[in-house]
Each structure stands twice: as C-alpha cells, then as structure tokens.
Amino acid sequence: MNLAQKIKAFVQLGEALCDFSQDHIQALIQKAEVHNRWFSKENIKTALEGIRQHYLNKEKLEAWVAQYSSLQSPRHRFSKVGVVMAGNIPLVGFHDFLSVLMSGHHLMAKLSSQDEVLMQGVAALLLEIEPAFKPQINFIDRLNDAEAYMATGSDNTARYFEFYFGNKPNIIRQNRHSLAIIQGNESPEELENLGDDIFSYFGLGCRNVAKVYLPEGYEPTQLYPHWEYWADRLRAHNKYSNNYDYHRAVLSLNQDPYFDNGFLLLHQHTGLSSPTANLYYEFYQDDIDLKMKLAPLKEKIQVIVSKDGSYPESIPFGKAQSPELWDYADGVDTMRFLLAL
C-alpha cells in the first residue's frame, strides 16, 4: 500500500468508529464497558471522537506524514516492532498502533488486559476496510521475536522493560503527570475547561491534570463551583465513588486537612500524582518561585495547561486530552524512531 491508500483507510476507520447508530459499534462499546467498568460509554465515545478528529482527519494525516521525507520513499525492509500498550484510558495505545502501520513496519502488540476489547475491535474494523493491513498486525503475549520495542508503563515496569529490551532499539515510557497553573485572572469559562482536563476519563490518563499550582492567597475552594456540572456523572460511577469514599476516610483518619465538595478532595501536597477523586494543590509566590518548583520536575511532566497557554511550553485549559498526531508522548518522536529502524 502507498501512503495515500493508508490515509484513506484510516479516514474511513474514523468515520466508521464514530457512526454510533451502527449496531456493531454499539455492541463494541457495550462489550468494552462490561470488560472494564472504568471505560464508561461516555468516555469511550469521547475517545473515539477525539481519535477521529485529531488522528484520523485526512488533512491532519497528510500534514503529519509530510514532515517525514523518508516516508515518501519506497522501503525494502521492514522491522517487527513489539509494542507494549497501556490500558488506563480507552484506546490509549492507538497512536502507537497507527504510527507502526503508517511507517510500514509489522506490529507485534501486547495489549493491556484493560483495553484489549477496544483495540482488537478497532483492528478488526480496519481489516474489514483494508485487508492489506493483515500481514502487519499481530496481537501476541510474548515479544521475543521483535526487532525493536515501544513500551508504556509505570516507573517499576520501565526498569523491567530496560532489562529485557535494552539491547535493541527502543522507546520506553515511564510515569508522567500533568498539571495546571492558575494565575488568578481566569474567566469562569476557562476554569470550566480546566474541569475537562481534570475529570475526563475519571482523571486516569497521564494527560489528565493531577495537580494545580495556585498563587499565594488564592482560595482553593473557589474552583469548585466551576466543576459542578461533573458532579452527577462522577457520583453515579461506582468505581469513582468508591475511590472518593476511601480517600476521604484515609484523609480523615490521618487528620490531614482537605476540602471536600462531595466528589473531589482538594488537599495541599508537594507531589504530582494525586489519587483518583483527589486533586493536589500547591501555592507559589511569583513566577520565579514557580519556575524553581517546576524545574526539577521536567522529566515527570507530560502536559502543562494555563490561561491561553501563556505559561512557557503549556497549552490552553481544556486541551490536555486533545493531543494532535505530532504531540508525542514524553516528547519522543515515535515516527522518527520507526523510520530510523
């Protein structure tokens, strides 16, 4: 297949996945939700719409591949690329799936047990649209035969990946977290958009905001009213509610000070990774103080959101979970890595 044929197939895939009136798409969504209760119908549809809009858009796909001149030239050898996929949010491994296939390599994917239903369903639909992809796609449990690796996991599993995959070309991703910077002059709409960054996918993604930095004197609870529209959805979800109840009990037993609005626990903490149903906050005195706080954390930060994306290397509120094709995880250019194999 040439690039144009691949792009056409993936554009058709995006259209098919987001035709929620189709029985087989509804059945796939329902099956995935039953398999993993964190994958609510709303979250799955959000993920599918995001993939269609940002990854499987014809103009964006063409602009993406145009950045790599070697993609335009015929290749005579392709590698077997082992991909260990995460499963914390729906289809989180799709970008790796797309990148390997667009580069022409052979995908050997070890799926997360949390997201195997959706990934297998998407692959099956792609093969219906374009059967020529079939020799390139393999879902397997062992990656011994791979010639290169891309793996996503925790800091602990990253050490395991380094041990087993370190002697071959690899991309190994570790834990990263996202944060927001409040300056104090945000509009109500901007703070509502920040709620999307925090609560979409129940906050389980590495691009979800897990901590906010507040200017000294800012009252943390004044954020709560802007996020009230999330209340019913979050309270109604059993797993999220159980996490909220558990962490509230722990904070109370430990006599740690916190704020509580009935679905989100706000407490002051120097860490980056807040548990589900929690949001850490930390105060800063001025821009210099903020830069000093963030500098040591650079390798642990995935995304920063701020008003209009005004803080250096940040994006606007509400955009954390809307990455484009060229917004590579951990800042590592996946396609360039694949084309160098």
Secondary structure by P-SEA (a helix, b strand, c coil): ccaaaaaaaaaaaaaaaaccccaaaaaaaaaaaaacccccaaaaaaaaaaaaaccccaaaaaaaaaaccccccccccccbbbbbccccccccaaaaaaaaaaaccccccccccccaaaaaaaaaaaaaacccccccccccccccccccbbbbbcaaaaaaaaaaccccccccccbbbbbbbbcccccaaaaaaaaaacccccccccccccbbbbcccccccccccccccaaaaaaacaaaaaaaaaaaaaaaaacccccccccbbbbbbccccccccbbbbbbbccaaaaaaaaccccccccbbbccccccccccccccccccccccccccccaaaaaaac
